[in-house]
Amino acid sequence: MSAQTQAAPTRKPLVLMTMGIQARNGHDYQVMTHKYIKPLVEIGGCTPLLVPTCCGIEDLDSYLALADGVYLSGAGSNIDPALYGEPNLTPDKAQDRERDLFDIALVRAAIGKGLPILGICRGMQEINVALGGDIHQKVYCEPGFEDHREDPQTPPEVQYGESHMVELVEDSWFAELMGATQIPVNSLHGQAIKRLGKGLAPLAYAEDGLVEAIHAPALPQFTLAVQWHPEWHAKDNPHSVKIFTAFGEACRQHAAHG
């Protein structure tokens, strides 16, 4: 076969991952934890593009022009509750308003461009707020809900260990993907979805009824967000592997046809 007739190599899909602020020794950093990046590369087969959120949204369209998907990670900061019309009930917790404003704009624009979207923990909450939903700021103080926070005094292996079961919505594509009606998950969050944003629907619930996974069923592209942390030792967790494989395949399809 001549060089002229050889098929062009298939490129890896490029996925936007927004970073967040972290202050150390009097300096502000933009950071992303390795545990979020590695499953996207090693399981999803995608190329991550780490996007700073500290410079506003002026370059958002330039990033989106390169993207085949959007992956919103967790973080130690909470979303500014003013963005969903509430006073701040957790003033002792860090916030990252620059990431809030960037990611809310990113979610809305990615939906409009048909990009696959995956959200984890804070990322799930960002998607919900971007679409007009709101947040339980202190789930552990809400009647009927359990305390879903980790014990910060324990090592990471304990914090990210299996904490409770989630019930998957019967006959949903997510239950079919997982091959189960229930799966065990870790739990490291003090906040969670209260009222779902426009166009969002649940895919899984905790044993206490808290929404643990969502999607946007009316949208043509892949959308999934979970409240737990499938990125933790993802290669050793068959459910995590299925999540990152499905997202990677959706991004690959966008790269081929988008």
N, C-alpha and C positions, 0 to 999 in steps of 0.2 A: 504494500500500500504506500503510495507516495505521500510526502509531507502535506501536499495540498489537499489530499482526500482524507487524512486522518481527522477523527472527531476531536473537537476541542476538549481539553481536560475539564472535568466537572469541578467547579470551584467549591470550596467549603462555604456554607452559609455564614454570613457575618451577623452577629447578634449584639445589640447595644446592651450594655450593663452600666447603669448609672452608679457613680460613687457617692460617698457621703463625707461629711466633715468629721474630723477627729483632731482635737487639740493636744499637742504634746510639747512640753518645754517652751511654752510661749509662742509656738508656731501652729498655724492651722494646716492640716493635711487633707487631701482627698484620698480616700482609702476604699479598698474592696478586699474582703477576706478570701484567702485561697480556697476555702472549702466550697464557696459558691462557684468559683471559676472552673475548678477541675472537672466536675461532672458534666458541665456544658461541653468541654473539650473531649474528655475521655469517654463519655457515654453518648452525648448528643452529636459528637462529630462536627461541632461548630467552631468558628473563630470568634472569640470575644473582642469587642471594642469597648474599652473602659472609657466612660464619658464623665467628665467633671461637671458638677452641678453648681459650682460656685461662681459662674460667670454669666448667669442669666440664660434666657432661652433664645437669644438672637441667632445662635448657630444650630438650632434644633432641626430646621429643614435640611441643613447640610448633612447632619448625622443620619437623618431618616432616609436621605437619598442613597446612602450606602447600605442600609439595613435590610436584613431578611427576617428579623425577629427582634423582640424586646423581652428582656429578662430582668425582672425587678426583684432584688434580693431583700433579705431581712437586714436589720441594723439595730443598734442599741438605742436609737432615738425614737421618740414618738412624733406622730404627725401633729402639727399645730392645730388644736381644736377650733381655733377661729375660722379655719377653712371649711368647717362643717357647722359653723354657727353656734359654738358652745364655749363657755369659759374654760380655762385650763384647770382641771382638777388634780393634775399631777405636776405641780411646779418644780418638784425635786428631780424630775426626769429630764434628760437632755432632749432638745429638739433640733431640727435641721430644716428650717423653713426654706432654704435655698433648694434643697433636694425636693421638698414638698412641691414647690412651685414648678420646678423642672419636670418632675415625674407626672404631675397631674396634666401638664400640657403634653407630655410625651404620650401618655395613655390615650388621650383624646385624639391626637394626631395619628398614632399607630392604628387605632381603630379605623379611622377614616382611610388609611392607606392599605388596609387589609393585611397588616403584619401579624403573624402569630405572636401571642403574648403569654408569658409564664410569670407568675408572681409567687413569692414565698414570704410568709409572715408579714412584715411591714409592707412588702410589695402587694400582698393581697389587700391590705387596708388602703393603700394608695389607690388601687384600682377602684375600690368601693367609693372612696371620697371623690375621685375624679368623675364618677358617674352620679354624684348627688346623694350618696349614702352617708351614714354616720357611724360612730364608733362608741362602744362601751369603753370608757376611759379606765374604769376599775372593775373588770369582770369579777374579781375576787370579792367585791363588795355588793354585787348584784344578787338579789334573792333568787335562789334556785340554781345558781351556777357554782361550779367548783372553782378552786384556785388553780389556774393553769400555769402558774409561774414555776420556774425551776428553783432549786435551792442553790443560791450563789456560793455557798460554802463548800459545795461538793465539786469534785473534778469534772472536767468536760465530759468524760466518758459516762459519768452518772447523769449529768444534766441532760445529755442528749440520748439517754437510754429510753426504751419504750415506756410510756407513761399511762396511756389509756387506749381504748379502741375507738375507732370512728365507724359509724354506720353509713355506708354508701347508698345514695339514692337508687332505689330498685329500678332495674331495667335501663339505667343511664349508660351512656357511652363510657363513663369513667369506671363504673362497676364492671363493665365488660373488659375494659383495658386492664384493670387490676385482677380480674378473674376471681373476684370475691365479693361478698356482701359486707364484710367487716375487715378492717386491717388495723394493726397496732401502729401507733404513732408516738413520737416524742411530744413534749409540750413545754414551751419556753416563752410564754407571752402573758402579759398582764392586761392587754387590750385586745379587742376583737370586734367583729362586725355586729352592729346593732340593727340598723335598718339598711336593707340592701339598696344599692344604687340602681338607677334605671337600666333595665335590660339584663340585669344579673339574676342568676338563679342558683340555689344551693346544689351541690353535688355530694356533700357529706356532712354529717352532724356528729358532735361529740356525744357521749353518753348523757350529758346534762342538757342536751338540746342546742348547744352553741354551734353556729355555722363554722365548719372546718374546711370546706372547699367550695369554690364557686366557678361558674363559667358564664358566658354570654351566648345563650343558645340561638339567638336570632342572627348572630354575626356569622359570616361565611368562613372566617379564619379560625384556627385553633386558638382557644382561650381557656386558660386554667390557672387558678390561684389556690394555694393551700395555706392553712394557718400553721401547720407543723413545718419541720425542717428536713425535707427529703435529701438535701445536699450532704447531710452528715453521713460519712462513710457510705456514700451512695452506691458504690460498686458492690458492696456487701449486702445491699438491701434490694430484693427483687422488685418491690413496689417502686422504689426510687429509680431503679434502672428503667422500668416501664415508663415512668413519667418523663425522664430526660430523653429516652429514645423517641417517644412520641413527639415531644417538642422539637427535637433535632430533625425528625423526618418532616414535620410541618415547615420548618425553616428551609430545609432542602428543597421541598416542593416550591416554596416561594422563590428561592434562588434560581430554580430551573424555569419557572413559568411567570414569575412576578414582573 
